[in-house]
């Protein structure tokens, strides 16, 4: 009896997670179709985000082009190494970081992302993709609709 309840709870929890992922992917594609960019931050405010270039990096890896993948986002390999760990530990098993060391590792990775973002903005913005200014933003469209600006 308890085993069946545990299985049902796991399926329900994973079903909700998969539904959220599916909705997120649909919204992501819709943003890309309607704005011309797949980055929600860039579509909204026009500036690249710390993860900009990750989609193109994954596509480059799928084509076997490691140099292009690292060009599009230098931390893509680190990201792809961490995602399975996060999916298994935090999403499927709902376990929180248990040690200070694990928390420090994630803080360090966050700091690394911000550092790489700042360096990329200094070196490449606004003339080198993916660190470019996006002009046709949602914010600009809303300003035009409501204020005629």
Backbone as CSV, one residue per row, in Angstrom:
resi,resn,N_x,N_y,N_z,CA_x,CA_y,CA_z,C_x,C_y,C_z
1,UNK,0.820,-1.185,0.000,0.000,0.000,0.000,0.866,1.253,0.000
2,UNK,1.869,1.297,0.856,2.729,2.460,0.932,3.540,2.634,-0.358
3,UNK,3.993,1.513,-0.934,4.753,1.569,-2.179,3.908,2.200,-3.282
4,UNK,2.658,1.801,-3.393,1.762,2.347,-4.412,1.543,3.843,-4.232
5,UNK,1.414,4.278,-2.987,1.229,5.705,-2.723,2.486,6.489,-3.097
6,UNK,3.639,5.913,-2.799,4.901,6.569,-3.152,5.057,6.686,-4.665
7,UNK,4.697,5.629,-5.383,4.786,5.652,-6.844,3.827,6.700,-7.403
8,UNK,2.592,6.734,-6.892,1.613,7.717,-7.345,2.105,9.145,-7.081
9,UNK,2.674,9.368,-5.919,3.180,10.696,-5.579,4.327,11.090,-6.509
10,UNK,5.218,10.138,-6.808,6.345,10.410,-7.703,5.849,10.732,-9.108
11,UNK,4.889,9.974,-9.605,4.339,10.211,-10.944,3.632,11.562,-10.992
12,UNK,2.854,11.881,-9.959,2.151,13.156,-9.917,3.135,14.311,-9.880
13,UNK,4.140,14.206,-9.027,5.136,15.262,-8.910,5.888,15.431,-10.228
14,UNK,6.301,14.329,-10.844,7.015,14.406,-12.110,6.095,14.871,-13.221
15,UNK,4.810,14.478,-13.157,3.843,14.938,-14.152,3.689,16.445,-14.105
16,UNK,3.600,16.990,-12.907,3.520,18.449,-12.757,4.786,19.111,-13.289
17,UNK,5.923,18.528,-12.954,7.193,19.072,-13.424,7.244,19.058,-14.950
18,UNK,6.854,17.938,-15.562,6.869,17.849,-17.021,5.888,18.833,-17.654
19,UNK,4.732,19.034,-17.013,3.757,20.008,-17.524,4.340,21.416,-17.459
20,UNK,5.018,21.737,-16.371,5.642,23.059,-16.238,6.731,23.240,-17.288
21,UNK,7.525,22.195,-17.511,8.574,22.254,-18.533,7.949,22.455,-19.915
22,UNK,6.886,21.726,-20.220,6.224,21.846,-21.519,5.664,23.254,-21.717
23,UNK,5.026,23.806,-20.686,4.491,25.168,-20.780,5.623,26.168,-20.967
24,UNK,6.722,25.972,-20.239,7.878,26.855,-20.388,8.445,26.817,-21.798
25,UNK,8.539,25.635,-22.372,9.053,25.508,-23.740,8.112,26.192,-24.726
26,UNK,6.812,26.005,-24.559,5.851,26.669,-25.440,5.946,28.189,-25.340
27,UNK,6.072,28.711,-24.113,6.233,30.157,-23.933,7.537,30.654,-24.554
28,UNK,8.584,29.859,-24.398,9.886,30.204,-24.957,9.807,30.303,-26.479
29,UNK,9.157,29.317,-27.096,9.004,29.326,-28.558,8.119,30.499,-28.984
30,UNK,7.040,30.751,-28.234,6.156,31.870,-28.569,6.903,33.200,-28.499
31,UNK,7.719,33.379,-27.464,8.528,34.601,-27.357,9.433,34.720,-28.575
32,UNK,10.054,33.608,-28.961,10.937,33.623,-30.127,10.210,33.965,-31.411
33,UNK,9.014,33.430,-31.570,8.246,33.686,-32.790,7.796,35.147,-32.847
34,UNK,7.287,35.657,-31.733,6.706,36.995,-31.745,7.724,38.124,-31.604
35,UNK,8.881,37.847,-31.040,9.854,38.923,-30.840,11.098,38.776,-31.705
36,UNK,11.380,37.592,-32.195,12.563,37.393,-33.018,13.805,36.980,-32.240
37,UNK,13.688,36.855,-30.920,14.807,36.377,-30.107,14.282,35.360,-29.102
38,UNK,15.082,34.358,-28.792,14.655,33.305,-27.872,14.966,33.651,-26.418
39,UNK,15.686,34.731,-26.188,16.049,35.126,-24.825,14.960,36.019,-24.253
40,UNK,14.348,35.602,-23.148,13.267,36.374,-22.541,13.753,37.724,-22.055
41,UNK,14.953,37.776,-21.499,15.490,39.047,-21.005,15.709,39.991,-22.174
42,UNK,16.339,39.497,-23.207,16.620,40.321,-24.373,15.324,40.755,-25.061
43,UNK,14.340,39.863,-25.123,13.063,40.206,-25.734,12.332,41.270,-24.927
44,UNK,12.520,41.269,-23.620,11.800,42.203,-22.757,12.473,43.563,-22.675
45,UNK,13.757,43.582,-22.369,14.442,44.857,-22.142,15.494,45.208,-23.182
46,UNK,15.901,44.258,-24.006,16.836,44.546,-25.085,18.281,44.194,-24.829
47,UNK,18.642,43.985,-23.569,20.025,43.649,-23.237,20.192,42.137,-23.123
48,UNK,21.373,41.627,-23.442,21.609,40.200,-23.254,21.649,39.835,-21.770
49,UNK,21.405,38.575,-21.481,21.433,38.094,-20.098,22.690,37.240,-19.898
50,UNK,22.992,36.844,-18.665,24.183,36.013,-18.435,24.155,34.674,-19.176
51,UNK,22.984,34.214,-19.562,22.891,32.941,-20.277,22.778,33.087,-21.780
52,UNK,22.793,34.327,-22.283,22.618,34.535,-23.721,23.690,33.789,-24.519
53,UNK,23.229,33.103,-25.531,24.101,32.298,-26.373,24.048,30.825,-26.026
54,UNK,23.397,30.471,-24.913,23.366,29.069,-24.484,22.622,28.171,-25.468
55,UNK,21.523,28.660,-26.017,20.773,27.846,-26.978,21.624,27.567,-28.210
56,UNK,22.267,28.596,-28.729,23.134,28.400,-29.900,24.343,27.531,-29.556
57,UNK,24.814,27.617,-28.313,25.929,26.768,-27.887,25.506,25.299,-27.872
58,UNK,24.315,25.027,-27.357,23.825,23.642,-27.342,23.633,23.133,-28.765
59,UNK,23.100,23.972,-29.646,22.932,23.561,-31.045,24.281,23.301,-31.703
60,UNK,25.276,24.113,-31.381,26.624,23.887,-31.925,27.207,22.584,-31.407
61,UNK,26.988,22.286,-30.128,27.454,21.004,-29.578,26.756,19.835,-30.266
62,UNK,25.464,19.991,-30.536,24.725,18.926,-31.219,25.276,18.677,-32.614
63,UNK,25.838,19.715,-33.219,26.461,19.564,-34.537,27.918,19.110,-34.435
64,UNK,28.427,18.995,-33.203,29.796,18.546,-32.997,30.829,19.655,-33.069
65,UNK,30.415,20.904,-33.039,31.330,22.037,-33.145,31.593,22.628,-31.757
66,UNK,32.589,22.090,-31.073,32.915,22.522,-29.715,33.403,23.966,-29.670
67,UNK,34.205,24.374,-30.651,34.726,25.753,-30.673,33.583,26.761,-30.789
68,UNK,32.633,26.492,-31.660,31.487,27.402,-31.805,30.651,27.415,-30.531
69,UNK,30.489,26.252,-29.896,29.702,26.177,-28.659,30.331,27.042,-27.574
70,UNK,31.640,26.965,-27.437,32.332,27.759,-26.416,32.304,29.243,-26.791
71,UNK,32.315,29.559,-28.081,32.182,30.951,-28.499,30.811,31.498,-28.108
72,UNK,29.753,30.729,-28.384,28.409,31.212,-28.089,28.187,31.382,-26.589
73,UNK,28.693,30.458,-25.797,28.658,30.647,-24.337,29.797,29.847,-23.713
74,UNK,30.784,30.546,-23.127,31.969,29.874,-22.590,31.690,28.870,-21.475
75,UNK,30.561,28.992,-20.789,30.267,28.098,-19.662,29.268,27.000,-20.014
76,UNK,29.064,26.748,-21.294,28.044,25.777,-21.685,28.386,24.363,-21.197
77,UNK,29.639,23.988,-21.233,30.004,22.638,-20.788,29.782,22.486,-19.281
78,UNK,30.104,23.520,-18.524,29.846,23.504,-17.083,28.338,23.393,-16.828
79,UNK,27.570,24.159,-17.552,26.114,24.133,-17.398,25.560,22.749,-17.699
80,UNK,25.988,22.160,-18.801,25.479,20.838,-19.181,25.953,19.743,-18.235
81,UNK,27.055,19.979,-17.536,27.518,19.007,-16.543,26.702,19.104,-15.261
82,UNK,26.235,20.305,-14.937,25.503,20.519,-13.687,24.023,20.178,-13.807
83,UNK,23.426,20.400,-14.973,21.982,20.200,-15.127,21.493,18.799,-14.760
84,UNK,22.160,17.734,-15.190,21.677,16.409,-14.776,21.699,16.224,-13.260
85,UNK,22.739,16.727,-12.621,22.825,16.648,-11.158,21.639,17.366,-10.520
86,UNK,21.376,18.589,-10.989,20.261,19.356,-10.433,18.924,18.665,-10.685
87,UNK,18.751,18.130,-11.881,17.488,17.470,-12.215,17.242,16.274,-11.315
88,UNK,18.241,15.468,-11.117,18.071,14.271,-10.298,17.919,14.630,-8.828
89,UNK,18.799,15.447,-8.316,18.807,15.725,-6.877,17.691,16.656,-6.427
90,UNK,17.504,17.756,-7.139,16.602,18.786,-6.650,15.187,18.675,-7.212
91,UNK,15.046,18.248,-8.441,13.714,18.221,-9.050,13.021,16.892,-8.795
92,UNK,13.687,15.800,-9.094,13.043,14.491,-8.952,12.944,14.073,-7.495
93,UNK,14.050,14.205,-6.739,14.049,13.741,-5.347,13.743,14.846,-4.334
94,UNK,13.567,16.072,-4.796,13.209,17.213,-3.930,14.163,17.384,-2.749
95,UNK,15.434,17.158,-2.981,16.411,17.312,-1.907,17.074,18.675,-2.020
96,UNK,17.210,19.321,-0.909,17.876,20.616,-0.836,19.374,20.384,-0.620
97,UNK,20.203,21.397,-0.950,21.628,21.249,-0.640,21.808,21.005,0.856
98,UNK,22.578,19.976,1.175,22.709,19.587,2.577,23.967,20.131,3.225
99,UNK,24.929,20.483,2.448,26.189,20.908,3.057,26.530,22.334,2.643
100,UNK,27.315,22.969,3.500,27.799,24.298,3.171,28.678,24.276,1.934
101,UNK,29.387,23.172,1.741,30.276,23.057,0.578,29.470,23.087,-0.719
102,UNK,28.339,22.374,-0.745,27.512,22.355,-1.948,26.947,23.756,-2.232
103,UNK,26.503,24.440,-1.190,25.999,25.797,-1.361,27.091,26.718,-1.877
104,UNK,28.292,26.571,-1.342,29.411,27.404,-1.787,29.776,27.132,-3.238
105,UNK,29.667,25.884,-3.659,29.940,25.543,-5.060,28.953,26.263,-5.969
106,UNK,27.667,26.234,-5.600,26.660,26.902,-6.430,26.807,28.419,-6.398
107,UNK,27.178,28.975,-5.263,27.451,30.411,-5.210,28.649,30.760,-6.092
108,UNK,29.667,29.903,-6.067,30.842,30.118,-6.910,30.492,30.059,-8.389
109,UNK,29.636,29.128,-8.762,29.213,29.028,-10.160,28.413,30.271,-10.552
110,UNK,27.541,30.727,-9.653,26.790,31.956,-9.926,27.719,33.149,-10.112
111,UNK,28.722,33.255,-9.239,29.708,34.324,-9.358,30.463,34.213,-10.678
112,UNK,30.819,32.983,-11.071,31.512,32.758,-12.341,30.650,33.212,-13.517
113,UNK,29.349,32.894,-13.478,28.442,33.327,-14.538,28.388,34.850,-14.640
114,UNK,28.273,35.514,-13.500,28.219,36.977,-13.502,29.533,37.561,-14.019
115,UNK,30.650,36.983,-13.603,31.948,37.464,-14.055,32.099,37.306,-15.567
116,UNK,31.753,36.132,-16.072,31.844,35.900,-17.516,30.909,36.852,-18.267
117,UNK,29.723,37.083,-17.710,28.775,38.012,-18.329,29.369,39.416,-18.417
118,UNK,29.946,39.897,-17.330,30.533,41.242,-17.317,31.680,41.332,-18.326
119,UNK,32.539,40.328,-18.352,33.662,40.327,-19.300,33.139,40.318,-20.738
120,UNK,32.135,39.497,-21.021,31.568,39.446,-22.375,30.920,40.775,-22.754
121,UNK,30.235,41.422,-21.782,29.625,42.727,-22.067,30.704,43.767,-22.385
122,UNK,31.800,43.753,-21.647,32.881,44.710,-21.882,33.542,44.454,-23.236
123,UNK,33.790,43.189,-23.547,34.520,42.851,-24.769,33.660,42.883,-26.031
124,UNK,32.411,42.456,-25.940,31.627,42.222,-27.155,30.401,43.104,-27.346
125,UNK,29.855,43.670,-26.273,28.622,44.446,-26.410,28.920,45.785,-27.055
126,UNK,28.163,46.288,-27.978,26.949,45.759,-28.588,27.157,45.226,-29.994
127,UNK,28.368,44.869,-30.357,28.656,44.580,-31.765,28.871,43.114,-32.119
128,UNK,28.985,42.223,-31.151,29.264,40.825,-31.451,28.186,39.927,-30.862
129,UNK,27.496,39.150,-31.710,26.488,38.222,-31.180,27.142,37.204,-30.263
130,UNK,26.484,36.770,-29.237,25.108,37.062,-28.844,24.971,38.299,-27.963
131,UNK,26.037,39.017,-27.741,26.013,40.177,-26.834,25.644,41.438,-27.608
132,UNK,24.449,41.438,-28.178,23.994,42.573,-28.972,22.745,43.180,-28.350
133,UNK,22.503,44.439,-28.690,21.291,45.123,-28.235,20.150,44.724,-29.156
134,UNK,19.030,44.359,-28.566,17.845,43.999,-29.337,16.887,45.174,-29.292
135,UNK,16.548,45.716,-30.448,15.770,46.951,-30.521,14.258,46.750,-30.361
136,UNK,13.726,45.690,-30.911,12.265,45.498,-30.948,11.792,44.747,-29.703
137,UNK,11.868,45.399,-28.551,11.572,44.739,-27.281,10.105,44.847,-26.902
138,UNK,9.691,43.977,-26.011,8.337,44.015,-25.470,8.130,45.334,-24.724
139,UNK,9.118,45.768,-23.955,9.008,47.020,-23.213,8.792,48.194,-24.168
140,UNK,9.523,48.226,-25.249,9.375,49.310,-26.229,7.986,49.269,-26.867
141,UNK,7.502,48.071,-27.181,6.157,47.941,-27.765,5.090,48.432,-26.798
142,UNK,5.234,48.091,-25.511,4.254,48.534,-24.513,4.291,50.052,-24.328
143,UNK,5.483,50.630,-24.320,5.596,52.095,-24.239,4.899,52.750,-25.420
144,UNK,5.050,52.172,-26.586,4.416,52.718,-27.783,2.892,52.597,-27.690
145,UNK,2.405,51.447,-27.248,0.969,51.219,-27.153,0.330,52.164,-26.137
146,UNK,0.939,52.288,-24.958,0.326,53.063,-23.891,0.644,54.557,-23.908
147,UNK,1.832,54.920,-24.398,2.246,56.315,-24.303,2.606,56.926,-25.643
148,UNK,2.614,56.132,-26.709,2.951,56.654,-28.014,4.417,57.017,-28.172
149,UNK,5.247,56.520,-27.271,6.692,56.828,-27.280,7.411,55.875,-28.200
